[in-house]
Amino acid sequence: MFIMEKEQDKVLREVTESDYKYGFVTEIDADEIPKGLNHETVRLISKKKNEPQWMLDFRLKAFDKWLTMKMP
């Protein structure tokens, strides 16, 4: 089964990384945020959403609390 997953990954990579050959194009604006969650990511999302300062402060405080929590 592992070999099939590797082969599927290879096919997906080839399809998604190749140029589209049929001419149809849709321009879509997209934001790219690095993987993972940290204070900077929280700030970036809050800024993108044009949130007020109190909401950013609330989210950062909640994130700090989440960092101290143990897995159940």
mmCIF file of the N, C-alpha and C atoms, coordinates in Angstrom:
data_MODEL
# 
_entry.id   MODEL 
# 
loop_
_atom_site.group_PDB 
_atom_site.id 
_atom_site.type_symbol 
_atom_site.label_atom_id 
_atom_site.label_alt_id 
_atom_site.label_comp_id 
_atom_site.label_asym_id 
_atom_site.label_entity_id 
_atom_site.label_seq_id 
_atom_site.pdbx_PDB_ins_code 
_atom_site.Cartn_x 
_atom_site.Cartn_y 
_atom_site.Cartn_z 
_atom_site.occupancy 
_atom_site.B_iso_or_equiv 
_atom_site.pdbx_formal_charge 
_atom_site.auth_seq_id 
_atom_site.auth_comp_id 
_atom_site.auth_asym_id 
_atom_site.auth_atom_id 
_atom_site.pdbx_PDB_model_num 
ATOM 1   N N  . MET A 1 1  ? 0.827   -1.195 0.000   1.00 0.00 ? 1  MET A N  1 
ATOM 2   C CA . MET A 1 1  ? 0.000   0.000  0.000   1.00 0.00 ? 1  MET A CA 1 
ATOM 3   C C  . MET A 1 1  ? 0.869   1.257  0.000   1.00 0.00 ? 1  MET A C  1 
ATOM 4   N N  . PHE A 1 2  ? 2.005   1.200  0.672   1.00 0.00 ? 2  PHE A N  1 
ATOM 5   C CA . PHE A 1 2  ? 2.903   2.352  0.720   1.00 0.00 ? 2  PHE A CA 1 
ATOM 6   C C  . PHE A 1 2  ? 3.380   2.727  -0.677  1.00 0.00 ? 2  PHE A C  1 
ATOM 7   N N  . ILE A 1 3  ? 3.610   1.727  -1.522  1.00 0.00 ? 3  ILE A N  1 
ATOM 8   C CA . ILE A 1 3  ? 4.068   1.995  -2.889  1.00 0.00 ? 3  ILE A CA 1 
ATOM 9   C C  . ILE A 1 3  ? 2.975   2.729  -3.666  1.00 0.00 ? 3  ILE A C  1 
ATOM 10  N N  . MET A 1 4  ? 1.718   2.336  -3.469  1.00 0.00 ? 4  MET A N  1 
ATOM 11  C CA . MET A 1 4  ? 0.619   3.016  -4.160  1.00 0.00 ? 4  MET A CA 1 
ATOM 12  C C  . MET A 1 4  ? 0.513   4.468  -3.719  1.00 0.00 ? 4  MET A C  1 
ATOM 13  N N  . GLU A 1 5  ? 0.705   4.714  -2.421  1.00 0.00 ? 5  GLU A N  1 
ATOM 14  C CA . GLU A 1 5  ? 0.651   6.083  -1.925  1.00 0.00 ? 5  GLU A CA 1 
ATOM 15  C C  . GLU A 1 5  ? 1.767   6.916  -2.538  1.00 0.00 ? 5  GLU A C  1 
ATOM 16  N N  . LYS A 1 6  ? 2.962   6.344  -2.653  1.00 0.00 ? 6  LYS A N  1 
ATOM 17  C CA . LYS A 1 6  ? 4.079   7.059  -3.283  1.00 0.00 ? 6  LYS A CA 1 
ATOM 18  C C  . LYS A 1 6  ? 3.760   7.371  -4.739  1.00 0.00 ? 6  LYS A C  1 
ATOM 19  N N  . GLU A 1 7  ? 3.179   6.404  -5.430  1.00 0.00 ? 7  GLU A N  1 
ATOM 20  C CA . GLU A 1 7  ? 2.829   6.596  -6.839  1.00 0.00 ? 7  GLU A CA 1 
ATOM 21  C C  . GLU A 1 7  ? 1.745   7.663  -6.977  1.00 0.00 ? 7  GLU A C  1 
ATOM 22  N N  . GLN A 1 8  ? 0.758   7.648  -6.085  1.00 0.00 ? 8  GLN A N  1 
ATOM 23  C CA . GLN A 1 8  ? -0.296  8.660  -6.110  1.00 0.00 ? 8  GLN A CA 1 
ATOM 24  C C  . GLN A 1 8  ? 0.288   10.045 -5.852  1.00 0.00 ? 8  GLN A C  1 
ATOM 25  N N  . ASP A 1 9  ? 1.196   10.132 -4.892  1.00 0.00 ? 9  ASP A N  1 
ATOM 26  C CA . ASP A 1 9  ? 1.846   11.412 -4.605  1.00 0.00 ? 9  ASP A CA 1 
ATOM 27  C C  . ASP A 1 9  ? 2.601   11.914 -5.828  1.00 0.00 ? 9  ASP A C  1 
ATOM 28  N N  . LYS A 1 10 ? 3.273   11.007 -6.527  1.00 0.00 ? 10 LYS A N  1 
ATOM 29  C CA . LYS A 1 10 ? 4.030   11.383 -7.716  1.00 0.00 ? 10 LYS A CA 1 
ATOM 30  C C  . LYS A 1 10 ? 3.094   11.917 -8.802  1.00 0.00 ? 10 LYS A C  1 
ATOM 31  N N  . VAL A 1 11 ? 1.991   11.223 -9.033  1.00 0.00 ? 11 VAL A N  1 
ATOM 32  C CA . VAL A 1 11 ? 1.030   11.645 -10.055 1.00 0.00 ? 11 VAL A CA 1 
ATOM 33  C C  . VAL A 1 11 ? 0.423   12.993 -9.682  1.00 0.00 ? 11 VAL A C  1 
ATOM 34  N N  . LEU A 1 12 ? 0.015   13.158 -8.433  1.00 0.00 ? 12 LEU A N  1 
ATOM 35  C CA . LEU A 1 12 ? -0.553  14.431 -7.989  1.00 0.00 ? 12 LEU A CA 1 
ATOM 36  C C  . LEU A 1 12 ? 0.433   15.572 -8.160  1.00 0.00 ? 12 LEU A C  1 
ATOM 37  N N  . ARG A 1 13 ? 1.679   15.338 -7.815  1.00 0.00 ? 13 ARG A N  1 
ATOM 38  C CA . ARG A 1 13 ? 2.711   16.367 -7.949  1.00 0.00 ? 13 ARG A CA 1 
ATOM 39  C C  . ARG A 1 13 ? 2.897   16.742 -9.417  1.00 0.00 ? 13 ARG A C  1 
ATOM 40  N N  . GLU A 1 14 ? 2.945   15.747 -10.290 1.00 0.00 ? 14 GLU A N  1 
ATOM 41  C CA . GLU A 1 14 ? 3.107   16.022 -11.722 1.00 0.00 ? 14 GLU A CA 1 
ATOM 42  C C  . GLU A 1 14 ? 1.933   16.838 -12.265 1.00 0.00 ? 14 GLU A C  1 
ATOM 43  N N  . VAL A 1 15 ? 0.731   16.498 -11.862 1.00 0.00 ? 15 VAL A N  1 
ATOM 44  C CA . VAL A 1 15 ? -0.458  17.196 -12.361 1.00 0.00 ? 15 VAL A CA 1 
ATOM 45  C C  . VAL A 1 15 ? -0.521  18.616 -11.823 1.00 0.00 ? 15 VAL A C  1 
ATOM 46  N N  . THR A 1 16 ? -0.271  18.791 -10.542 1.00 0.00 ? 16 THR A N  1 
ATOM 47  C CA . THR A 1 16 ? -0.417  20.120 -9.943  1.00 0.00 ? 16 THR A CA 1 
ATOM 48  C C  . THR A 1 16 ? 0.729   21.055 -10.269 1.00 0.00 ? 16 THR A C  1 
ATOM 49  N N  . GLU A 1 17 ? 1.895   20.527 -10.596 1.00 0.00 ? 17 GLU A N  1 
ATOM 50  C CA . GLU A 1 17 ? 3.044   21.384 -10.875 1.00 0.00 ? 17 GLU A CA 1 
ATOM 51  C C  . GLU A 1 17 ? 3.241   21.658 -12.366 1.00 0.00 ? 17 GLU A C  1 
ATOM 52  N N  . SER A 1 18 ? 2.488   20.975 -13.203 1.00 0.00 ? 18 SER A N  1 
ATOM 53  C CA . SER A 1 18 ? 2.648   21.188 -14.644 1.00 0.00 ? 18 SER A CA 1 
ATOM 54  C C  . SER A 1 18 ? 1.750   22.336 -15.108 1.00 0.00 ? 18 SER A C  1 
ATOM 55  N N  . ASP A 1 19 ? 2.104   22.905 -16.242 1.00 0.00 ? 19 ASP A N  1 
ATOM 56  C CA . ASP A 1 19 ? 1.294   23.969 -16.831 1.00 0.00 ? 19 ASP A CA 1 
ATOM 57  C C  . ASP A 1 19 ? -0.012  23.383 -17.359 1.00 0.00 ? 19 ASP A C  1 
ATOM 58  N N  . TYR A 1 20 ? -1.078  24.146 -17.204 1.00 0.00 ? 20 TYR A N  1 
ATOM 59  C CA . TYR A 1 20 ? -2.391  23.725 -17.702 1.00 0.00 ? 20 TYR A CA 1 
ATOM 60  C C  . TYR A 1 20 ? -2.406  23.892 -19.217 1.00 0.00 ? 20 TYR A C  1 
ATOM 61  N N  . LYS A 1 21 ? -2.688  22.821 -19.932 1.00 0.00 ? 21 LYS A N  1 
ATOM 62  C CA . LYS A 1 21 ? -2.522  22.849 -21.381 1.00 0.00 ? 21 LYS A CA 1 
ATOM 63  C C  . LYS A 1 21 ? -3.802  23.131 -22.166 1.00 0.00 ? 21 LYS A C  1 
ATOM 64  N N  . TYR A 1 22 ? -4.929  23.390 -21.499 1.00 0.00 ? 22 TYR A N  1 
ATOM 65  C CA . TYR A 1 22 ? -6.185  23.570 -22.217 1.00 0.00 ? 22 TYR A CA 1 
ATOM 66  C C  . TYR A 1 22 ? -6.603  25.028 -22.360 1.00 0.00 ? 22 TYR A C  1 
ATOM 67  N N  . GLY A 1 23 ? -5.820  25.952 -21.844 1.00 0.00 ? 23 GLY A N  1 
ATOM 68  C CA . GLY A 1 23 ? -6.059  27.362 -22.085 1.00 0.00 ? 23 GLY A CA 1 
ATOM 69  C C  . GLY A 1 23 ? -6.998  28.076 -21.134 1.00 0.00 ? 23 GLY A C  1 
ATOM 70  N N  . PHE A 1 24 ? -7.773  27.367 -20.334 1.00 0.00 ? 24 PHE A N  1 
ATOM 71  C CA . PHE A 1 24 ? -8.703  28.015 -19.414 1.00 0.00 ? 24 PHE A CA 1 
ATOM 72  C C  . PHE A 1 24 ? -7.954  28.458 -18.161 1.00 0.00 ? 24 PHE A C  1 
ATOM 73  N N  . VAL A 1 25 ? -8.130  29.732 -17.799 1.00 0.00 ? 25 VAL A N  1 
ATOM 74  C CA . VAL A 1 25 ? -7.426  30.266 -16.636 1.00 0.00 ? 25 VAL A CA 1 
ATOM 75  C C  . VAL A 1 25 ? -8.398  31.080 -15.795 1.00 0.00 ? 25 VAL A C  1 
ATOM 76  N N  . THR A 1 26 ? -8.351  30.893 -14.506 1.00 0.00 ? 26 THR A N  1 
ATOM 77  C CA . THR A 1 26 ? -9.143  31.690 -13.578 1.00 0.00 ? 26 THR A CA 1 
ATOM 78  C C  . THR A 1 26 ? -8.178  32.375 -12.625 1.00 0.00 ? 26 THR A C  1 
ATOM 79  N N  . GLU A 1 27 ? -8.179  33.690 -12.657 1.00 0.00 ? 27 GLU A N  1 
ATOM 80  C CA . GLU A 1 27 ? -7.315  34.446 -11.760 1.00 0.00 ? 27 GLU A CA 1 
ATOM 81  C C  . GLU A 1 27 ? -7.976  34.520 -10.383 1.00 0.00 ? 27 GLU A C  1 
ATOM 82  N N  . ILE A 1 28 ? -7.300  34.007 -9.395  1.00 0.00 ? 28 ILE A N  1 
ATOM 83  C CA . ILE A 1 28 ? -7.826  34.005 -8.034  1.00 0.00 ? 28 ILE A CA 1 
ATOM 84  C C  . ILE A 1 28 ? -6.765  34.594 -7.119  1.00 0.00 ? 28 ILE A C  1 
ATOM 85  N N  . ASP A 1 29 ? -7.149  35.627 -6.380  1.00 0.00 ? 29 ASP A N  1 
ATOM 86  C CA . ASP A 1 29 ? -6.243  36.175 -5.381  1.00 0.00 ? 29 ASP A CA 1 
ATOM 87  C C  . ASP A 1 29 ? -6.199  35.221 -4.198  1.00 0.00 ? 29 ASP A C  1 
ATOM 88  N N  . ALA A 1 30 ? -5.016  34.956 -3.723  1.00 0.00 ? 30 ALA A N  1 
ATOM 89  C CA . ALA A 1 30 ? -4.865  34.050 -2.588  1.00 0.00 ? 30 ALA A CA 1 
ATOM 90  C C  . ALA A 1 30 ? -3.756  34.567 -1.684  1.00 0.00 ? 30 ALA A C  1 
ATOM 91  N N  . ASP A 1 31 ? -3.963  34.395 -0.412  1.00 0.00 ? 31 ASP A N  1 
ATOM 92  C CA . ASP A 1 31 ? -2.941  34.737 0.565   1.00 0.00 ? 31 ASP A CA 1 
ATOM 93  C C  . ASP A 1 31 ? -2.241  33.460 0.992   1.00 0.00 ? 31 ASP A C  1 
ATOM 94  N N  . GLU A 1 32 ? -0.945  33.541 1.142   1.00 0.00 ? 32 GLU A N  1 
ATOM 95  C CA . GLU A 1 32 ? -0.195  32.389 1.608   1.00 0.00 ? 32 GLU A CA 1 
ATOM 96  C C  . GLU A 1 32 ? 0.332   32.688 2.992   1.00 0.00 ? 32 GLU A C  1 
ATOM 97  N N  . ILE A 1 33 ? 0.016   31.805 3.907   1.00 0.00 ? 33 ILE A N  1 
ATOM 98  C CA . ILE A 1 33 ? 0.477   31.923 5.286   1.00 0.00 ? 33 ILE A CA 1 
ATOM 99  C C  . ILE A 1 33 ? 1.330   30.695 5.565   1.00 0.00 ? 33 ILE A C  1 
ATOM 100 N N  . PRO A 1 34 ? 2.498   30.883 6.171   1.00 0.00 ? 34 PRO A N  1 
ATOM 101 C CA . PRO A 1 34 ? 3.366   29.740 6.451   1.00 0.00 ? 34 PRO A CA 1 
ATOM 102 C C  . PRO A 1 34 ? 2.670   28.688 7.314   1.00 0.00 ? 34 PRO A C  1 
ATOM 103 N N  . LYS A 1 35 ? 3.103   27.451 7.187   1.00 0.00 ? 35 LYS A N  1 
ATOM 104 C CA . LYS A 1 35 ? 2.562   26.366 7.997   1.00 0.00 ? 35 LYS A CA 1 
ATOM 105 C C  . LYS A 1 35 ? 2.797   26.642 9.470   1.00 0.00 ? 35 LYS A C  1 
ATOM 106 N N  . GLY A 1 36 ? 1.923   26.111 10.289  1.00 0.00 ? 36 GLY A N  1 
ATOM 107 C CA . GLY A 1 36 ? 2.080   26.221 11.727  1.00 0.00 ? 36 GLY A CA 1 
ATOM 108 C C  . GLY A 1 36 ? 1.313   27.405 12.289  1.00 0.00 ? 36 GLY A C  1 
ATOM 109 N N  . LEU A 1 37 ? 1.237   27.436 13.599  1.00 0.00 ? 37 LEU A N  1 
ATOM 110 C CA . LEU A 1 37 ? 0.528   28.506 14.282  1.00 0.00 ? 37 LEU A CA 1 
ATOM 111 C C  . LEU A 1 37 ? 1.451   29.116 15.317  1.00 0.00 ? 37 LEU A C  1 
ATOM 112 N N  . ASN A 1 38 ? 1.624   30.419 15.237  1.00 0.00 ? 38 ASN A N  1 
ATOM 113 C CA . ASN A 1 38 ? 2.436   31.143 16.206  1.00 0.00 ? 38 ASN A CA 1 
ATOM 114 C C  . ASN A 1 38 ? 1.870   32.555 16.336  1.00 0.00 ? 38 ASN A C  1 
ATOM 115 N N  . HIS A 1 39 ? 2.500   33.359 17.190  1.00 0.00 ? 39 HIS A N  1 
ATOM 116 C CA . HIS A 1 39 ? 1.999   34.714 17.423  1.00 0.00 ? 39 HIS A CA 1 
ATOM 117 C C  . HIS A 1 39 ? 1.951   35.531 16.126  1.00 0.00 ? 39 HIS A C  1 
ATOM 118 N N  . GLU A 1 40 ? 2.953   35.366 15.300  1.00 0.00 ? 40 GLU A N  1 
ATOM 119 C CA . GLU A 1 40 ? 2.998   36.131 14.050  1.00 0.00 ? 40 GLU A CA 1 
ATOM 120 C C  . GLU A 1 40 ? 1.861   35.725 13.111  1.00 0.00 ? 40 GLU A C  1 
ATOM 121 N N  . THR A 1 41 ? 1.538   34.439 13.079  1.00 0.00 ? 41 THR A N  1 
ATOM 122 C CA . THR A 1 41 ? 0.432   33.970 12.254  1.00 0.00 ? 41 THR A CA 1 
ATOM 123 C C  . THR A 1 41 ? -0.893  34.549 12.743  1.00 0.00 ? 41 THR A C  1 
ATOM 124 N N  . VAL A 1 42 ? -1.080  34.569 14.055  1.00 0.00 ? 42 VAL A N  1 
ATOM 125 C CA . VAL A 1 42 ? -2.300  35.149 14.631  1.00 0.00 ? 42 VAL A CA 1 
ATOM 126 C C  . VAL A 1 42 ? -2.401  36.623 14.248  1.00 0.00 ? 42 VAL A C  1 
ATOM 127 N N  . ARG A 1 43 ? -1.281  37.341 14.347  1.00 0.00 ? 43 ARG A N  1 
ATOM 128 C CA . ARG A 1 43 ? -1.274  38.765 13.980  1.00 0.00 ? 43 ARG A CA 1 
ATOM 129 C C  . ARG A 1 43 ? -1.601  38.956 12.490  1.00 0.00 ? 43 ARG A C  1 
ATOM 130 N N  . LEU A 1 44 ? -1.019  38.117 11.652  1.00 0.00 ? 44 LEU A N  1 
ATOM 131 C CA . LEU A 1 44 ? -1.234  38.214 10.208  1.00 0.00 ? 44 LEU A CA 1 
ATOM 132 C C  . LEU A 1 44 ? -2.705  37.995 9.842   1.00 0.00 ? 44 LEU A C  1 
ATOM 133 N N  . ILE A 1 45 ? -3.310  36.973 10.433  1.00 0.00 ? 45 ILE A N  1 
ATOM 134 C CA . ILE A 1 45 ? -4.719  36.687 10.155  1.00 0.00 ? 45 ILE A CA 1 
ATOM 135 C C  . ILE A 1 45 ? -5.596  37.827 10.650  1.00 0.00 ? 45 ILE A C  1 
ATOM 136 N N  . SER A 1 46 ? -5.302  38.322 11.839  1.00 0.00 ? 46 SER A N  1 
ATOM 137 C CA . SER A 1 46 ? -6.081  39.425 12.399  1.00 0.00 ? 46 SER A CA 1 
ATOM 138 C C  . SER A 1 46 ? -5.978  40.670 11.523  1.00 0.00 ? 46 SER A C  1 
ATOM 139 N N  . LYS A 1 47 ? -4.776  40.947 11.036  1.00 0.00 ? 47 LYS A N  1 
ATOM 140 C CA . LYS A 1 47 ? -4.578  42.107 10.166  1.00 0.00 ? 47 LYS A CA 1 
ATOM 141 C C  . LYS A 1 47 ? -5.346  41.932 8.857   1.00 0.00 ? 47 LYS A C  1 
ATOM 142 N N  . LYS A 1 48 ? -5.295  40.734 8.295   1.00 0.00 ? 48 LYS A N  1 
ATOM 143 C CA . LYS A 1 48 ? -5.991  40.457 7.042   1.00 0.00 ? 48 LYS A CA 1 
ATOM 144 C C  . LYS A 1 48 ? -7.499  40.647 7.193   1.00 0.00 ? 48 LYS A C  1 
ATOM 145 N N  . LYS A 1 49 ? -8.018  40.330 8.385   1.00 0.00 ? 49 LYS A N  1 
ATOM 146 C CA . LYS A 1 49 ? -9.449  40.458 8.638   1.00 0.00 ? 49 LYS A CA 1 
ATOM 147 C C  . LYS A 1 49 ? -9.834  41.858 9.110   1.00 0.00 ? 49 LYS A C  1 
ATOM 148 N N  . ASN A 1 50 ? -8.830  42.754 9.203   1.00 0.00 ? 50 ASN A N  1 
ATOM 149 C CA . ASN A 1 50 ? -9.072  44.127 9.680   1.00 0.00 ? 50 ASN A CA 1 
ATOM 150 C C  . ASN A 1 50 ? -9.771  44.156 11.037  1.00 0.00 ? 50 ASN A C  1 
ATOM 151 N N  . GLU A 1 51 ? -9.299  43.312 11.946  1.00 0.00 ? 51 GLU A N  1 
ATOM 152 C CA . GLU A 1 51 ? -9.901  43.245 13.272  1.00 0.00 ? 51 GLU A CA 1 
ATOM 153 C C  . GLU A 1 51 ? -9.397  44.379 14.157  1.00 0.00 ? 51 GLU A C  1 
ATOM 154 N N  . PRO A 1 52 ? -10.212 44.805 15.112  1.00 0.00 ? 52 PRO A N  1 
ATOM 155 C CA . PRO A 1 52 ? -9.769  45.838 16.045  1.00 0.00 ? 52 PRO A CA 1 
ATOM 156 C C  . PRO A 1 52 ? -8.691  45.291 16.991  1.00 0.00 ? 52 PRO A C  1 
ATOM 157 N N  . GLN A 1 53 ? -7.960  46.189 17.613  1.00 0.00 ? 53 GLN A N  1 
ATOM 158 C CA . GLN A 1 53 ? -6.857  45.798 18.491  1.00 0.00 ? 53 GLN A CA 1 
ATOM 159 C C  . GLN A 1 53 ? -7.322  44.885 19.623  1.00 0.00 ? 53 GLN A C  1 
ATOM 160 N N  . TRP A 1 54 ? -8.502  45.175 20.194  1.00 0.00 ? 54 TRP A N  1 
ATOM 161 C CA . TRP A 1 54 ? -8.973  44.358 21.311  1.00 0.00 ? 54 TRP A CA 1 
ATOM 162 C C  . TRP A 1 54 ? -9.181  42.908 20.893  1.00 0.00 ? 54 TRP A C  1 
ATOM 163 N N  . MET A 1 55 ? -9.581  42.675 19.637  1.00 0.00 ? 55 MET A N  1 
ATOM 164 C CA . MET A 1 55 ? -9.774  41.308 19.158  1.00 0.00 ? 55 MET A CA 1 
ATOM 165 C C  . MET A 1 55 ? -8.432  40.602 18.998  1.00 0.00 ? 55 MET A C  1 
ATOM 166 N N  . LEU A 1 56 ? -7.442  41.319 18.474  1.00 0.00 ? 56 LEU A N  1 
ATOM 167 C CA . LEU A 1 56 ? -6.101  40.740 18.367  1.00 0.00 ? 56 LEU A CA 1 
ATOM 168 C C  . LEU A 1 56 ? -5.569  40.394 19.750  1.00 0.00 ? 56 LEU A C  1 
ATOM 169 N N  . ASP A 1 57 ? -5.722  41.303 20.701  1.00 0.00 ? 57 ASP A N  1 
ATOM 170 C CA . ASP A 1 57 ? -5.263  41.039 22.070  1.00 0.00 ? 57 ASP A CA 1 
ATOM 171 C C  . ASP A 1 57 ? -5.949  39.808 22.647  1.00 0.00 ? 57 ASP A C  1 
ATOM 172 N N  . PHE A 1 58 ? -7.250  39.697 22.407  1.00 0.00 ? 58 PHE A N  1 
ATOM 173 C CA . PHE A 1 58 ? -8.014  38.544 22.888  1.00 0.00 ? 58 PHE A CA 1 
ATOM 174 C C  . PHE A 1 58 ? -7.487  37.255 22.266  1.00 0.00 ? 58 PHE A C  1 
ATOM 175 N N  . ARG A 1 59 ? -7.251  37.281 20.965  1.00 0.00 ? 59 ARG A N  1 
ATOM 176 C CA . ARG A 1 59 ? -6.761  36.083 20.269  1.00 0.00 ? 59 ARG A CA 1 
ATOM 177 C C  . ARG A 1 59 ? -5.358  35.686 20.745  1.00 0.00 ? 59 ARG A C  1 
ATOM 178 N N  . LEU A 1 60 ? -4.495  36.676 20.933  1.00 0.00 ? 60 LEU A N  1 
ATOM 179 C CA . LEU A 1 60 ? -3.143  36.375 21.410  1.00 0.00 ? 60 LEU A CA 1 
ATOM 180 C C  . LEU A 1 60 ? -3.175  35.798 22.824  1.00 0.00 ? 60 LEU A C  1 
ATOM 181 N N  . LYS A 1 61 ? -4.038  36.342 23.667  1.00 0.00 ? 61 LYS A N  1 
ATOM 182 C CA . LYS A 1 61 ? -4.175  35.822 25.032  1.00 0.00 ? 61 LYS A CA 1 
ATOM 183 C C  . LYS A 1 61 ? -4.699  34.384 24.996  1.00 0.00 ? 61 LYS A C  1 
ATOM 184 N N  . ALA A 1 62 ? -5.683  34.121 24.142  1.00 0.00 ? 62 ALA A N  1 
ATOM 185 C CA . ALA A 1 62 ? -6.227  32.770 23.997  1.00 0.00 ? 62 ALA A CA 1 
ATOM 186 C C  . ALA A 1 62 ? -5.165  31.819 23.445  1.00 0.00 ? 62 ALA A C  1 
ATOM 187 N N  . PHE A 1 63 ? -4.368  32.288 22.511  1.00 0.00 ? 63 PHE A N  1 
ATOM 188 C CA . PHE A 1 63 ? -3.297  31.458 21.946  1.00 0.00 ? 63 PHE A CA 1 
ATOM 189 C C  . PHE A 1 63 ? -2.269  31.114 23.020  1.00 0.00 ? 63 PHE A C  1 
ATOM 190 N N  . ASP A 1 64 ? -1.892  32.098 23.837  1.00 0.00 ? 64 ASP A N  1 
ATOM 191 C CA . ASP A 1 64 ? -0.947  31.837 24.929  1.00 0.00 ? 64 ASP A CA 1 
ATOM 192 C C  . ASP A 1 64 ? -1.506  30.795 25.892  1.00 0.00 ? 64 ASP A C  1 
ATOM 193 N N  . LYS A 1 65 ? -2.789  30.888 26.198  1.00 0.00 ? 65 LYS A N  1 
ATOM 194 C CA . LYS A 1 65 ? -3.432  29.907 27.080  1.00 0.00 ? 65 LYS A CA 1 
ATOM 195 C C  . LYS A 1 65 ? -3.398  28.531 26.434  1.00 0.00 ? 65 LYS A C  1 
ATOM 196 N N  . TRP A 1 66 ? -3.699  28.474 25.153  1.00 0.00 ? 66 TRP A N  1 
ATOM 197 C CA . TRP A 1 66 ? -3.705  27.200 24.431  1.00 0.00 ? 66 TRP A CA 1 
ATOM 198 C C  . TRP A 1 66 ? -2.323  26.542 24.462  1.00 0.00 ? 66 TRP A C  1 
ATOM 199 N N  . LEU A 1 67 ? -1.277  27.364 24.374  1.00 0.00 ? 67 LEU A N  1 
ATOM 200 C CA . LEU A 1 67 ? 0.085   26.826 24.391  1.00 0.00 ? 67 LEU A CA 1 
ATOM 201 C C  . LEU A 1 67 ? 0.412   26.134 25.713  1.00 0.00 ? 67 LEU A C  1 
ATOM 202 N N  . THR A 1 68 ? -0.214  26.561 26.799  1.00 0.00 ? 68 THR A N  1 
ATOM 203 C CA . THR A 1 68 ? 0.083   25.973 28.111  1.00 0.00 ? 68 THR A CA 1 
ATOM 204 C C  . THR A 1 68 ? -0.745  24.730 28.396  1.00 0.00 ? 68 THR A C  1 
ATOM 205 N N  . MET A 1 69 ? -1.746  24.467 27.578  1.00 0.00 ? 69 MET A N  1 
ATOM 206 C CA . MET A 1 69 ? -2.641  23.334 27.834  1.00 0.00 ? 69 MET A CA 1 
ATOM 207 C C  . MET A 1 69 ? -1.973  22.016 27.458  1.00 0.00 ? 69 MET A C  1 
ATOM 208 N N  . LYS A 1 70 ? -2.354  20.983 28.193  1.00 0.00 ? 70 LYS A N  1 
ATOM 209 C CA . LYS A 1 70 ? -1.845  19.641 27.919  1.00 0.00 ? 70 LYS A CA 1 
ATOM 210 C C  . LYS A 1 70 ? -2.840  18.894 27.046  1.00 0.00 ? 70 LYS A C  1 
ATOM 211 N N  . MET A 1 71 ? -2.326  17.976 26.273  1.00 0.00 ? 71 MET A N  1 
ATOM 212 C CA . MET A 1 71 ? -3.196  17.122 25.460  1.00 0.00 ? 71 MET A CA 1 
ATOM 213 C C  . MET A 1 71 ? -4.020  16.236 26.389  1.00 0.00 ? 71 MET A C  1 
ATOM 214 N N  . PRO A 1 72 ? -5.290  16.016 26.086  1.00 0.00 ? 72 PRO A N  1 
ATOM 215 C CA . PRO A 1 72 ? -6.125  15.158 26.951  1.00 0.00 ? 72 PRO A CA 1 
ATOM 216 C C  . PRO A 1 72 ? -5.696  13.713 26.859  1.00 0.00 ? 72 PRO A C  1 
# 
